[in-house]
Amino acid sequence: MQIGLRLSGRCLVFIATLLICQNHAAGQLTARPSISTLNPNAASAGGPDLILTVSGTGFVAPAPVGSAGPLPAGGSVVQWNGSPLRTTHVSDTQVTASVPSVLLATAGKAAVTVVNPGQVASNSVDFQVNSGSAILVLSIVTGTALPN
């Protein structure tokens, strides 16, 4: 959003960046979320499901059941490489998401974002999936030779 103001032949321009978007479905304004940390921020490939805690600002609680239909709607959603995860709103500064083990199957980086109503997306923070650790089993057999 830009606003310009012209005064007495001189031009004074006021420029503001608007980080609030209209949620057309609910008719409310939604701030742009921002991620500061992920906990954990890494896991081993092949590991079990995990709960990811995302801390930051601007997270939105879902609308109460009944206000937008039979299910809660309109809250912040954590996304993993652009795909939504089951998300729980803890506070305006924290949400948690369930990361299924299938998303942790291969080593690499995943882009984690939070999307508020109206498709207002946060900054992206990398989650590292490390190569799984190998377990080496070494067995040494010793003994005495049997007589023939």
C-alpha positions in Angstrom: 0.0 0.0 0.0 1.4 3.4 -0.9 0.0 6.7 0.0 1.2 10.0 -1.6 0.5 13.5 -0.4 1.3 16.6 -2.4 1.7 19.9 -0.6 2.2 23.4 -2.1 4.1 22.3 -5.2 6.4 20.1 -3.2 5.8 16.4 -3.2 5.9 14.6 0.1 5.5 10.8 -0.3 4.7 8.5 2.5 5.3 4.9 1.8 4.2 2.2 4.1 4.4 -1.6 3.8 1.2 -3.1 4.8 1.6 -6.5 6.5 -2.0 -7.1 7.1 -4.3 -8.9 4.7 -8.0 -9.2 4.5 -9.4 -12.7 5.2 -12.3 -12.5 2.8 -14.0 -15.7 4.2 -14.1 -14.5 7.8 -14.1 -10.7 7.1 -11.2 -10.1 9.5 -7.7 -8.8 9.2 -4.8 -11.2 9.5 -1.2 -10.2 10.3 1.8 -11.8 8.5 3.2 -14.5 10.8 6.9 -14.7 11.5 8.9 -17.8 12.5 11.9 -17.3 14.9 12.7 -20.9 15.9 11.8 -24.5 15.3 12.1 -27.1 18.1 13.4 -29.6 17.2 15.1 -28.1 14.1 16.5 -31.4 12.9 15.8 -35.2 13.0 17.4 -38.4 11.7 16.1 -39.9 8.5 13.9 -42.9 9.2 12.9 -41.5 12.6 9.4 -41.7 14.2 6.6 -39.1 14.0 7.5 -36.0 15.9 5.8 -32.9 17.3 7.3 -29.7 15.9 7.1 -26.6 18.0 7.2 -23.4 16.0 7.8 -20.1 17.8 7.4 -16.6 16.4 4.8 -14.0 16.2 1.4 -13.4 14.5 -0.1 -16.8 14.9 -3.9 -16.9 14.7 -6.3 -19.2 16.6 -8.9 -21.0 14.6 -12.5 -19.7 14.8 -14.6 -21.5 17.4 -16.7 -24.4 16.3 -20.1 -23.1 15.2 -19.0 -19.6 14.1 -17.8 -20.8 10.6 -19.5 -24.2 10.5 -19.1 -27.5 12.3 -15.3 -27.5 12.3 -12.8 -25.0 13.6 -11.5 -22.9 10.7 -9.3 -19.9 9.9 -6.3 -20.6 12.1 -2.6 -20.6 11.4 -1.4 -23.8 9.6 2.2 -25.1 9.6 3.4 -26.1 6.2 6.2 -28.6 5.3 7.5 -27.9 1.8 4.2 -26.3 1.0 2.0 -29.1 2.3 -0.2 -28.4 5.4 0.4 -30.3 8.6 -2.0 -31.0 11.4 -1.5 -27.8 13.5 -2.5 -26.9 17.1 -2.6 -23.2 18.1 -0.9 -22.8 21.5 -0.7 -19.0 21.6 -0.1 -16.0 19.4 3.6 -16.8 19.6 3.6 -20.6 19.4 2.0 -23.4 17.3 2.7 -27.1 17.2 2.5 -29.5 14.2 2.5 -33.2 13.8 5.2 -34.3 11.4 4.5 -37.9 10.2 7.5 -40.2 9.8 7.0 -40.5 6.1 8.2 -36.9 5.8 11.3 -37.8 7.7 12.1 -40.9 5.5 14.9 -39.3 3.5 17.8 -37.0 4.4 17.5 -33.4 3.2 16.1 -30.0 4.1 12.4 -29.1 4.4 11.1 -25.6 4.2 8.8 -24.9 7.2 6.3 -21.9 7.0 3.2 -20.8 8.8 0.2 -19.7 6.8 -2.5 -17.5 8.3 -6.0 -17.1 6.9 -6.1 -15.4 3.5 -2.9 -17.3 2.5 -0.7 -14.9 4.4 2.6 -16.8 4.6 5.5 -16.4 7.0 9.2 -16.5 6.3 10.6 -19.9 5.6 12.9 -21.8 8.1 14.8 -24.9 7.2 14.3 -28.2 9.1 17.2 -30.6 8.6 16.6 -34.3 8.1 20.0 -35.9 8.7 21.2 -39.2 7.3 20.2 -42.0 9.6 22.9 -43.4 11.8 24.2 -46.9 11.0 24.6 -49.4 13.7 27.6 -51.7 13.3 27.4 -55.0 15.1 30.8 -56.7 15.5 31.0 -60.2 16.8 34.3 -61.8 17.7 34.3 -65.5 18.2 37.2 -67.0 20.1 37.8 -70.5 21.3 40.1 -73.5 21.4 40.5 -75.8 18.5 39.1 -79.2 19.2 41.5 -82.2 18.9 41.1 -84.5 15.9 
